[in-house]
Amino acid sequence: AASDFEQVFYYAEDYHQQYLAKPGARPYCSAQPQEVPLPPYSEWAPADFSEEARERHAPKLPEAFWDKHAPTPHCVIRAPHDP
């Protein structure tokens, strides 16, 4: 409960809540991409994953997508945001 904390916490205004999940939101690259590619999933997937878990957590987009659309340093995703 809020009373468990010494410092009072206030939620931001509604328009700040879940910003990227809202219709019309313009995503941005706050992660500052470093242009360091990941090795293939098969090399870093947890060894103790079952075959079903490996498939479920495998990348969903092909490498060709990332070759064309990978983020770059200081990028802003420029896409239409009309409904």
C-alpha positions as CSV (number, residue, x, y, z in Angstrom):
1,A,0.0,0.0,0.0
2,A,1.1,3.6,-0.5
3,S,1.2,4.0,3.3
4,D,4.1,1.5,3.4
5,F,6.5,4.1,1.8
6,E,8.0,7.1,3.5
7,Q,8.0,9.3,0.4
8,V,4.7,10.2,-1.3
9,F,4.5,9.1,-4.9
10,Y,2.3,10.8,-7.5
11,Y,1.3,9.3,-10.8
12,A,1.9,11.5,-13.8
13,E,-0.9,13.0,-15.8
14,D,-3.1,10.5,-17.7
15,Y,-1.6,11.5,-21.1
16,H,1.9,10.3,-19.8
17,Q,0.6,6.9,-18.8
18,Q,1.3,4.0,-21.2
19,Y,2.4,6.5,-23.8
20,L,3.7,4.1,-26.4
21,A,0.6,1.9,-26.1
22,K,-1.8,4.7,-27.0
23,P,-3.2,5.2,-30.5
24,G,-1.2,7.8,-32.4
25,A,1.9,7.5,-30.2
26,R,5.1,8.2,-32.0
27,P,7.8,5.7,-30.9
28,Y,11.3,6.9,-30.4
29,C,14.6,5.2,-29.8
30,S,15.3,6.0,-26.2
31,A,17.5,3.0,-25.9
32,Q,20.3,4.6,-28.0
33,P,21.1,1.7,-30.3
34,Q,24.7,0.8,-30.5
35,E,24.6,-1.0,-33.8
36,V,26.0,-4.2,-32.3
37,P,24.2,-7.2,-33.8
38,L,23.0,-10.1,-31.7
39,P,24.4,-13.5,-32.6
40,P,21.9,-16.0,-34.0
41,Y,19.2,-17.0,-31.5
42,S,20.4,-20.6,-31.5
43,E,23.7,-19.4,-29.9
44,W,22.2,-17.4,-27.0
45,A,18.8,-19.1,-26.3
46,P,18.9,-20.7,-22.8
47,A,20.2,-24.3,-23.1
48,D,17.5,-25.6,-20.7
49,F,14.6,-24.4,-22.8
50,S,12.4,-27.1,-24.2
51,E,11.9,-27.2,-27.9
52,E,8.5,-25.7,-27.5
53,A,9.9,-22.9,-25.4
54,R,12.6,-22.2,-27.9
55,E,10.1,-21.9,-30.7
56,R,7.8,-19.7,-28.6
57,H,10.6,-17.3,-27.7
58,A,12.4,-17.3,-31.0
59,P,12.6,-14.0,-33.0
60,K,9.5,-13.4,-35.0
61,L,10.9,-11.2,-37.7
62,P,13.4,-12.4,-40.3
63,E,17.0,-11.1,-40.5
64,A,16.1,-9.4,-43.8
65,F,13.7,-7.1,-41.9
66,W,16.4,-6.0,-39.5
67,D,18.9,-5.5,-42.4
68,K,16.5,-3.0,-43.8
69,H,14.8,-1.5,-40.7
70,A,17.4,-1.7,-37.9
71,P,17.6,1.3,-35.6
72,T,20.5,3.7,-35.9
73,P,22.1,5.9,-33.3
74,H,19.9,9.0,-32.5
75,C,17.1,7.6,-34.6
76,V,13.5,8.7,-34.6
77,I,11.1,6.3,-36.2
78,R,9.5,8.3,-38.9
79,A,6.2,6.8,-39.7
80,P,2.7,8.1,-40.3
81,H,0.6,8.0,-37.2
82,D,-2.8,8.6,-38.7
83,P,-5.4,5.9,-37.8
